[in-house]
Amino acid sequence: MLNELYHSLDPVAFSAGPITIYWYGLAYMVGALLAGFVMYRTQKRWNIGFTPDDVMTVVIAVVFGLLIGGRLGYVLFYSNGYYFTHPLEIFFGTNGGGISGMSFHGGLAGGLLGGLIACRYLRISPLTVADASFVGVPLALCLGRCANFVNGELWGKPTDLPWGVVFGGAAGNVPRHPSQLYEALLEGVVLFAILYVLSRRVKPLSQGSYLGIFVLGYGIVRFLIEFVRLPDAQLGYLAGGWLTMGQLLSLPLIALGAALLVYAWKTRRPQHRDWL
């Protein structure tokens, strides 16, 4: 069924004259708006007092940071040195073919930095902003992974399971794990459900808890999914015939998420609005 669904999809959402809108671009836009909406509703339940303008400023800063960080992360970790000899292609694409290649880990770092700058400007608490924001971030991840599926990219290893998908092209004509949808389910739906339920507690968890749960959860899921997802062709496996760049970059996330949870448990700082 998934195979038939994939072959019925078009990466182009719609086009009019010279304007072409792709599902991937829409996923970024709608995902950012969804995350901002959930952030606003979450902080409202917590009685923090962020205004719609505060939330929009943070969302815009995070999106810019995510795009820049995601692209630079791909260049540094996944391009195998190609862009060091073709620097103009980092932001202008190759031979007019558009820009391709984004790294979640770089995007996360860039998004956090962009959000921190916005919080400093607004004089609001970065940890509370992060906690409220990351309740909704899994929804954006889910949309992004679904867009990866539509684009036929980041596919998995060959499989004989009934939901295997023949992606064609560089993936060949063999059924493969739809690893994009595994990630959409686990990084997106499941992680969102956990964070959303916890965010509805009468007394929210202490500062850093929700960010820690997200980072730890994402790191674990990404590390495990990489066992059925093929590594980027230009890198291959880094060691032992199984370790991928995605797994290597996920290990610090697991450690960081655990450290954030320990920090939240020890400090027990309540969610609040002010910068300090």
N, C-alpha and C positions, 0 to 999 in steps of 0.2 A: 504493500500500500504506500509506504514512504517513497519507494522508487517511482511509482506512478505520480505521486504528488510532486516530487522534485522535478520531473520532466515536464510537468504542466506549468511550472513557474517561470517567470521572466524577471531577470535582475532589474529591468527598467520598470519603474512604477507607472510613469506616463511621460510623454514627450509632446512638445508643441513647438514646431519650427526648430529653431536652433537650441531650444531649452530641453534638456533631458534630466529627469529626476529619477535617481536610483533608490531602491528600497534601503540600501546601506546608508545613504545620506539621511533618508527619512528616519531610520532607526536611531541615528545619533540625535536628531532634532527632537523626536518624540520622546526618546529616552531621557534626555536632559529635562524636558518639561515635566515628565512624570516624576522624576526624582525630585525636582523642585517642588512639585505639588505635594508629594508625600512628606517632604521635609517641612513644608509650611503647616500641614495638618498635624504632623507629629509634635512640633514645638508648640502648637496651639493647645494640644491636649496636655502638654507639660507646663503650660502657663509661663512660657519663657518671655514672650513679648516681641519676637521678631516681626517686623513689618513686611508686607509684600515687596516693598522696594529693597529691603535688606536681602530677602531671599533671591530676588532677581539679580541683584548685584553679585551675590555669591555664585549663582548658577552660571552667569556669563563669565566670571573669572575662572571658574572651574573648567568650563568648556574650552576656553582658550588654553588653559594649562594642560588639559587632557590631550588636545589635538597636537600641541607642540611637543609635549612629553612623549606621547604615543609614537609620534614620527621619529623623534630623536632616539627613543628607546629601540625602535626597529633598526635604525641606522647603526647604533652602537652594538647591539646584541645579535642581530639576525642577518645582517647584510654581508657578513664575512669579509669586511673591508672594502666592498665595492664602492661605497659612497665616499671613501677617503680619497679616491682618485677621480670621482665624478661628483664633487660637492654641489654643483648647481642643480643636480637632479633630486636633491633631498626635498626641496620644496617646489620644484617646477616640473617634476616628472621626467620620463625618458622618451625622447623623440615624439613629444606631443601625445603620448599615450596615457597621460594622467598620473597622479600619485598613487602608489600602491604600497602597502606594508605599514602596519601599525602594531605596536607592542602594548599589551594591557599593562604590564609592569611599569613601563615608562609612562603610560597614560595615567596610572594611579599616582605615581610620584609627581607628575606635572599638575594633575588635578588637585592634589593636596596642597602643593605650593601655591597654585592660583587661589585656592580657597583661603589659605593662610593670609595671603596679601590682602584679599577682600576683607577678611575679619579684622586685620590690623587697621585698615582704612575706616571700617565701620565701628571699630572699638567694641566688637562683640566677641564672645568666647569661642575660640576655634574648636575646642573639644566638644562643646555642646552642638555647634554647627555640624561638625563631622558626625557626631552620633545621630543627630536628626536626619542628616543627608543620607547616610549609608543605610538607613532603613529602606529607602527607595531605590538605591543604586542597583540592587539585583534585578529590578524590573528593566532598567536600561541595558544591563548585561544580557538579559534574556532576549530582548529585541535585537541586540547586536549579533548574538550567536545565531538567531533565526535568519538574519540577513546574510551571515556567512554561509548558511545552508543554501539560501536562495542563490548566492553567487557561486556555489560549488567550490568553495575553498576551505582549507583547514580540515580536510577529510581524514578519516581514520584508516586503520589497517584493513586488509581483506578479511571478510567474514562470511560464514555460511548461515548466519542467523536470518530468520525470515524478514527482518526489517533492514537488511543490508541495502545500500543504494549504489547504483552504477552511476558515478559522476562523469565518466568519460574524460576526454582530453588527456591531460597529464596524469590523471588518476587511473586511466585505462578502462577497460570494459569488464571489470570484475566488481562484484558487490563489496562495498566497504562499510565499516562502521560510520554511521552519521554522528560523528563525535561532536559536531557543532550542536546537535539537539541534546546530546547527553549533558553538555555544558549549560545549555539553555535551561534544562530542567533542574540540574543540581545547583549551579551557580546562581541561577535566576529564581525559579519558582520556589524551590525548597529553602534556599537561604532567605529569600524575602519572607516566606511564611514564618520562619523562626524569628527573624528580627521584628516583624510586624506584631506577632503575638507578644513578644517581650516588651515592645514599645507601648503596649496598651495597659501595662501594669498601672495600678493606682499610683504607686510611687515608682517613677522610672529608675532604672539602674544607674549607678554612679557614672560620672564622666569617664569616657574612654571605653566603656563596656561594649557599646554597639559597634564602634569602630573596630575594637579588638575581635569581636565575634565575626564580623565580616571578613577582616583580613585573614584570620585563622581559618575560617571556613573556606574562603576562596583558595587559599594556599593548599589546603588538604585536597579539595576537589580537583584543582588544576593538576596537582602532582599525580593523582590517581588516574585522571582522564588521559594523561600523556602516555599511559601504557597502551592505549588503544588508538591513539592519534599519531599519525606519521609526523616526524620532525620535518622542519624546512629542508628542502632538497639540498640547498647550498651549505647546510651545516651537518646534517645527518646526526648520528648519535655521538655524544661527546665522550662516553666511556662505557665499557662493559657491554656494548651492544644494546643498551636500554636507556641510559641517562640522556635526557634531552635538555636543550637550553631552557625550555619552559619549566622543567622540573628543577633545574639548578636555580632559576630565578624565584621559584616558589618556596624554596627552603627558607630564605630570609623572611618571607611573608609569614610563614608558620611561626618562626621564632618571634617576629615582631608582634603578631597577633596574641601569642601567649604572654609576651611581656606587657602588652597593653592591658590584658585582663588581670594580670597580677598587680599592675599599677592601680587599676580601678578598684580592685578588691582592698588593697592596702590603704589608699588615700580616702576612699569613700566620699569623694567630692560630689555634692549634688549638682544636677543640671542647673545652669543659670545663664543670664544674658551677658553680663559684663565681661570685658576683655580679660581681666585677671580675677 
